[in-house]
Amino acid sequence: MDVFISKKIDNSALRSHPWTNMVSDESSVYMDFKRQPKLIRSALEDLLPFNTWDFVEQFYSLIEWVNGSSSLLESNDCVFNAVEDNRDQQYPYAKKCSARLMILFRDIPENCQAKSINWLMNNIQSMASSMKPSFNAGAIGLSQSPTCYLALGDKPDTGGMGHQVTLNFFAYGNNEQDCYESMKDVLKIAQHALLRVNMRIKNGDVDALYR
């Protein structure tokens, strides 16, 4: 499966963690799924209309694990976009759907270290791209989003300026069912990759960057 890293950083909007509410929708507010895991299956409005599809269960499983007790990561934002006409010429399918998941180190200061964030992106890419190499109906795009970590201060000179990693999921097919089956595979690959990355963090690979 294709897994690519975008070198372009989106500086159009500075995010915060935790964020308060969306400018475009004040009813959408930040929820700490580490403390309220039961909300995952009821509060993600983009997914609720698609609950009959298997990929949604896979998405819930991914988000539950990322925010669970065995993970050293957490999520910060989640989006799903339903099937639409495919305009990505490198993938020869009529339809596509897409999704997004933003993740960060649970150890907040780590997110303000460029070396750690780059390590996280590179390792996700390496792990995910090695899985199902013959699968060509999906892709993952990785990028960084500037983030102000409020726990460390909200001013440029307080040490709270850092990044989080955005995983953009793309799934393709010739019809709606094909797309959603492909999305399930993409999300499963992402979860397996993050499990392996999490193990590397536990084994001290990030700490070793600074020795």
C-alpha positions as CSV (number, residue, x, y, z in Angstrom):
1,M,0.0,0.0,0.0
2,D,1.2,3.5,-0.8
3,V,2.2,5.5,2.3
4,F,3.7,8.9,1.6
5,I,4.9,11.9,3.7
6,S,4.0,15.4,2.8
7,K,6.9,17.8,3.4
8,K,4.5,20.7,3.3
9,I,3.4,21.9,6.7
10,D,0.0,23.5,6.9
11,N,0.6,26.8,8.6
12,S,-2.8,28.3,7.6
13,A,-4.3,27.6,11.0
14,L,-2.5,27.0,14.3
15,R,-4.2,24.3,16.4
16,S,-4.2,23.9,20.1
17,H,-4.3,20.9,22.3
18,P,-6.7,20.5,23.9
19,W,-8.8,22.5,21.5
20,T,-12.1,24.1,22.5
21,N,-14.5,24.1,19.6
22,M,-14.5,24.4,15.9
23,V,-14.9,27.8,14.4
24,S,-17.3,26.4,11.7
25,D,-19.3,24.4,14.2
26,E,-19.4,25.5,17.9
27,S,-21.2,22.3,18.8
28,S,-18.1,20.3,18.0
29,V,-15.9,20.3,21.1
30,Y,-12.8,18.5,22.1
31,M,-13.3,15.2,24.0
32,D,-10.7,13.4,25.9
33,F,-11.2,9.8,24.9
34,K,-8.6,8.6,27.3
35,R,-10.9,9.6,30.1
36,Q,-14.2,9.0,28.4
37,P,-13.7,6.0,26.0
38,K,-17.4,5.3,25.9
39,L,-18.0,8.5,23.9
40,I,-16.0,7.1,21.0
41,R,-19.0,5.1,19.6
42,S,-21.5,7.9,20.2
43,A,-19.8,11.2,19.7
44,L,-18.1,10.9,16.3
45,E,-20.8,12.4,14.2
46,D,-19.1,11.7,10.9
47,L,-19.2,8.0,11.5
48,L,-22.7,7.5,13.0
49,P,-24.5,7.4,9.6
50,F,-22.3,4.6,8.4
51,N,-22.5,2.4,11.5
52,T,-23.8,-0.6,9.4
53,W,-20.5,-0.8,7.5
54,D,-17.6,-2.9,8.8
55,F,-15.0,-0.1,8.3
56,V,-16.7,1.9,11.0
57,E,-16.1,-0.8,13.6
58,Q,-12.5,-0.9,12.5
59,F,-12.3,2.9,12.9
60,Y,-13.7,2.7,16.4
61,S,-11.3,-0.1,17.2
62,L,-8.3,2.0,16.1
63,I,-9.4,5.1,18.0
64,E,-10.2,3.0,21.1
65,W,-6.7,1.5,21.0
66,V,-4.9,4.8,20.4
67,N,-6.6,6.2,23.5
68,G,-6.4,3.1,25.6
69,S,-4.2,2.2,28.5
70,S,-1.6,0.2,26.5
71,S,-0.9,3.1,24.1
72,L,1.7,5.8,24.5
73,L,-0.1,7.9,21.8
74,E,-3.5,9.6,21.7
75,S,-5.8,11.1,19.1
76,N,-6.9,14.7,18.8
77,D,-9.3,14.9,15.8
78,C,-11.2,12.5,13.5
79,V,-13.0,13.2,10.2
80,F,-14.7,10.9,7.6
81,N,-15.7,11.9,4.1
82,A,-18.3,9.7,2.3
83,V,-17.9,8.2,-1.2
84,E,-17.4,10.7,-4.0
85,D,-16.1,10.6,-7.6
86,N,-12.4,9.8,-7.8
87,R,-10.2,12.4,-9.3
88,D,-6.9,10.9,-8.2
89,Q,-5.6,9.8,-11.5
90,Q,-2.9,7.5,-10.1
91,Y,-5.7,5.2,-8.7
92,P,-7.8,3.6,-11.5
93,Y,-11.1,3.5,-9.7
94,A,-14.4,5.3,-10.2
95,K,-15.0,6.2,-6.5
96,K,-13.1,7.1,-3.4
97,C,-13.7,7.9,0.3
98,S,-11.3,9.5,2.8
99,A,-10.8,10.0,6.5
100,R,-8.4,11.7,8.8
101,L,-7.0,11.0,12.3
102,M,-4.6,13.3,14.1
103,I,-2.3,11.7,16.7
104,L,0.3,12.8,19.2
105,F,2.6,11.5,21.9
106,R,0.9,11.2,25.2
107,D,4.0,12.6,26.8
108,I,3.2,16.1,25.7
109,P,6.7,17.7,25.7
110,E,7.7,15.1,23.1
111,N,5.5,16.8,20.6
112,C,7.5,19.9,20.8
113,Q,10.7,18.1,19.7
114,A,11.1,18.1,15.9
115,K,13.3,15.0,16.1
116,S,10.6,13.0,17.9
117,I,7.8,14.1,15.6
118,N,9.9,13.3,12.5
119,W,10.7,9.9,14.1
120,L,7.0,9.2,14.6
121,M,6.1,10.0,11.0
122,N,9.0,8.1,9.5
123,N,8.2,5.0,11.6
124,I,4.5,5.0,10.7
125,Q,5.4,5.3,7.1
126,S,8.0,2.5,7.3
127,M,5.7,0.1,9.2
128,A,2.5,0.8,7.1
129,S,4.2,0.6,3.7
130,S,5.6,-2.8,4.5
131,M,2.1,-4.3,5.0
132,K,0.1,-5.7,2.1
133,P,2.4,-4.3,-0.6
134,S,0.1,-5.6,-3.4
135,F,-2.9,-3.7,-2.0
136,N,-3.5,-0.8,-4.5
137,A,-6.9,0.4,-3.5
138,G,-5.8,2.5,-0.6
139,A,-3.2,5.0,0.6
140,I,-2.1,6.8,3.7
141,G,-0.8,10.4,3.6
142,L,1.2,11.7,6.6
143,S,1.8,15.3,7.5
144,Q,2.5,17.6,10.4
145,S,0.2,20.3,11.9
146,P,1.6,23.1,14.0
147,T,0.1,22.9,17.5
148,C,0.2,24.9,20.7
149,Y,0.2,22.6,23.6
150,L,-1.6,24.5,26.3
151,A,-0.3,22.4,29.1
152,L,3.2,23.9,28.4
153,G,2.1,27.5,27.9
154,D,0.2,29.4,25.2
155,K,3.0,31.8,24.1
156,P,5.9,31.3,21.7
157,D,8.5,31.6,24.4
158,T,6.9,29.2,26.9
159,G,7.9,25.9,25.2
160,G,4.4,24.9,24.1
161,M,4.8,25.2,20.4
162,G,5.0,21.9,18.6
163,H,3.3,19.6,16.1
164,Q,1.0,16.6,15.8
165,V,0.9,14.0,13.1
166,T,-2.1,13.9,10.7
167,L,-2.9,10.5,9.0
168,N,-5.1,11.0,5.9
169,F,-6.7,7.8,4.8
170,F,-7.7,7.2,1.1
171,A,-9.8,4.3,-0.1
172,Y,-10.8,3.5,-3.6
173,G,-13.3,1.2,-5.5
174,N,-15.7,1.1,-8.3
175,N,-18.7,1.5,-6.1
176,E,-19.7,2.4,-2.5
177,Q,-19.2,-1.1,-1.1
178,D,-15.8,-1.5,-2.7
179,C,-14.7,1.8,-1.2
180,Y,-15.8,1.0,2.3
181,E,-14.2,-2.4,2.1
182,S,-11.0,-0.8,1.0
183,M,-11.2,1.7,3.9
184,K,-11.5,-1.1,6.4
185,D,-8.2,-2.5,5.0
186,V,-6.5,0.9,5.2
187,L,-7.6,1.4,8.8
188,K,-6.5,-2.1,9.8
189,I,-3.1,-1.5,8.3
190,A,-2.8,1.8,10.1
191,Q,-3.7,0.2,13.4
192,H,-1.1,-2.6,13.0
193,A,1.5,0.0,12.1
194,L,0.7,2.1,15.1
195,L,0.9,-1.0,17.3
196,R,4.4,-1.7,16.1
197,V,5.4,2.0,16.5
198,N,4.0,2.0,20.0
199,M,6.2,-1.0,20.9
200,R,9.2,0.8,19.6
201,I,8.4,3.8,21.8
202,K,8.0,1.4,24.8
203,N,11.4,-0.1,24.0
204,G,13.1,3.3,24.2
205,D,13.7,4.1,20.6
206,V,12.6,7.7,21.0
207,D,14.6,8.2,24.1
208,A,17.6,6.9,22.2
209,L,17.4,9.8,19.8
210,Y,18.7,12.1,22.5
211,R,21.6,10.0,24.0
